[in-house]
Amino acid sequence: MKNILSSKLLLIPIIGLLLLVFNPRKISACDIDFEVITNKKEAYSVGDVLVIKVTVSLTHKSCPLGMDQTKFTMKGMEILGTTDWVQESSMVWMRKIKVKIIKDKGKHIVLNANRVCDKDGGFGCLRLNYK
């Protein structure tokens, strides 16, 4: 009886560990990161101008999409200018975007980047606060 009880108690952590290790997760084909590189603040006012660095790291060796297929949407800001995409390494691309904060009804300023492809693409979001 004790052998059966101890084997059942041992089985519970093993099953838990297996569920943790083999937990299905959605993995994107690319990672999109943002960094404010000029005029970084805790909160922004209407009229503030800042430069945002966008970095796309491709996690698959080949991507059917060109970098120009990266779509940007925004709320509370307008784009003043962009640089061309620059390849920093074999799988990493970078671009700078100059934006101006404009009045919006929401509480946050948002910049989204989206890449859609047959390898699940990628998505990135930058969320800033209004003063």
QUIBELKA-V39734 format. One record per residue. N is the residue number from 0. PSI is psi as a letter, one per 30 degrees, with the letter a starting at -180 (NA if undefined). NEAR is the number of other ideal C-beta (glycine too) atoms within 10 Angstrom. Layout:
# QUIBELKA-V39734
N PSI NEAR
N PSI NEAR
This chain:
# QUIBELKA-V39734
0 e 5
1 e 6
2 e 7
3 e 8
4 e 9
5 e 10
6 e 9
7 e 9
8 e 9
9 e 10
10 e 10
11 e 9
12 e 9
13 e 9
14 e 10
15 e 10
16 e 10
17 e 10
18 e 9
19 e 8
20 e 7
21 g 7
22 j 7
23 k 5
24 k 4
25 k 5
26 k 10
27 l 16
28 f 18
29 l 24
30 k 15
31 k 21
32 l 14
33 k 18
34 k 13
35 k 16
36 f 11
37 k 11
38 h 13
39 k 12
40 l 12
41 e 7
42 l 10
43 l 22
44 l 10
45 k 12
46 f 9
47 k 18
48 k 13
49 l 20
50 k 17
51 k 22
52 k 15
53 k 22
54 k 16
55 j 22
56 j 16
57 k 19
58 f 14
59 l 14
60 e 7
61 k 6
62 k 20
63 f 10
64 k 17
65 l 8
66 f 16
67 f 8
68 f 13
69 k 21
70 k 10
71 k 15
72 l 10
73 l 17
74 k 14
75 g 21
76 l 22
77 k 9
78 k 13
79 f 12
80 l 9
81 l 14
82 l 13
83 l 8
84 k 15
85 k 11
86 j 10
87 e 12
88 a 8
89 f 7
90 g 14
91 k 15
92 k 19
93 k 18
94 k 18
95 k 16
96 k 21
97 k 14
98 l 26
99 k 14
100 k 20
101 l 14
102 k 9
103 l 15
104 f 6
105 l 9
106 f 9
107 l 12
108 k 22
109 k 15
110 k 22
111 k 16
112 k 23
113 k 15
114 k 22
115 k 14
116 l 14
117 f 8
118 g 18
119 f 15
120 b 17
121 l 22
122 k 14
123 k 20
124 k 12
125 k 21
126 k 13
127 l 22
128 k 11
129 l 16
130 NA 10
